[in-house]
Amino acid sequence: MKKIFFFLIISSLFVYGCSLLNAPQIEEKEEEKTAENIIGKLKRRAIFPTLDAQSPIDEWVYEYNKDGGLEKMTRNDVNTLPKRVLNYTMYEYDSAKRLKSSQLFTRNVNVASGFSLIEERTYKYSPDSISLLLEEVVVNRQNNTARTFRYTYSGKRLIRMTNPALNPPGYVTYEYNGAGNRSRENRYSHLNLIYEYTTFTYSTDTLLVRSTVFDPDNTARTITTYQYNKDRKRTIEEVRQQKLATNQSNFVVKYEYYE
């Protein structure tokens, strides 16, 4: 009798084991893969008070369309959990995949959607195959005012931009080194006087230092140094900002990319 009992138990265990082998297996959740068209593109840019700080004081996140063009840039409130969106910019492209327009929306508790359109930008290009940017029109939807930035080139190099942000408007000129890298930007007032300029220092073609100088007293306003990863993508931007002659403030920008 005992032999029959043990035989039945062993048989039952064998059948149960076989049923487990034949049963539908629980599917392992596949890790979400990054689309190939955005691998290596900027994913996040965050500002930190120091190089070693763990918590950012500002943050932007980047999303792309199926063609790999920037579709949305979102600025988050890093002081909320979960993070609340402060504002975001949407980008549109023409049939030639050139940036056609952008719209900036900011949080507004007084509208049903929670966001309102505050700024629109449209872009105009040269009619030839080079497609150089000629004009950028910025419309402020809050006060219905518009500013037009105009760009002038020598060959394919940008050499001048009108600056309607100044009142009265001024302009910016650009200089280049022998390797074709931008070496200096000069900002002129409406009186044709340089009031500020920026110099660029390179190692081969890699930008290392950017220095902005207030021209009348030759005081450095901002000195920015850059670090890169093995793929020569910018990872750290360290800024020393000279707000006043005796008051320096520093911050660090860190970059993350889609892998």
C-alpha positions, 0 to 999 in steps of 0.5 A: 500500500505504501508503495502505491501511495509513494508512486501516486505522489511521485507521479503527481509531482511529475505531471505538475512539473510538466504542466509548469514547463508547458504553462505560459511563461511570464514575459519579462518586461523589455527595457525601453530602447532609445530611438536610433534617430536621437542617440547622442542628442542632448537629453537634459541640461541642468544648472547646479550651484557648484560642480559637486552639487547633487541637486540642480537649481534649474533644468531643461529636458529635450524631446525630438521628432521622428526625423531627429529634429528638436520638437519640444524643450521643457523647463521644469520646476526642480523644487517640486515633486513630481517636477512641475513644468514651468514653460515649454517651447514647441518647434516646427520644420518646413519640408526641407527640415529647416526650423520654421517656427517656435512657440513658447508657452508658460504656466498660467493659472488663469487659463483653462489649459494651465499654459498660455502662449507668450512668444512666437519666433519665425525664421526666413532663409536664403532662397538658394540651396545653402539655406542661410538664416536671414531673419528671425522675427520674435513676437511677444504675445503679451504686449503684441510687439515684434523684433526682427533679427537680421543676419549678414554673411560672407560666403557661409560665415555669419559676420553681422547680426542686427540686435533689436533687443537694444534700445535703440537697436545695435548690432553684433559682428563676428570674427574667425580664426584661420581654422574657421572657428569663431574667435570674437563677437563684438557688440555695438551700441547704436552709436557704433561703439563696442560696449562688450565683446567675447573671445573664444579659445580653442584646442584644435576645433574644441572650444575650451574658454569663452570670455565676455568683457565689458569694453569701457573698463575692460572688466571680464563679465563672464569666463566660461570653461568647457569639458567634453566626453570621449565623443567630444560632446560637451558635458560640463560648462563652468561659469564664473560670472562677474556681476559687479567689480567685487561680487562674483557668482559661479554656477555649473551647467551639466549636459546629458545625452540619449544613449 
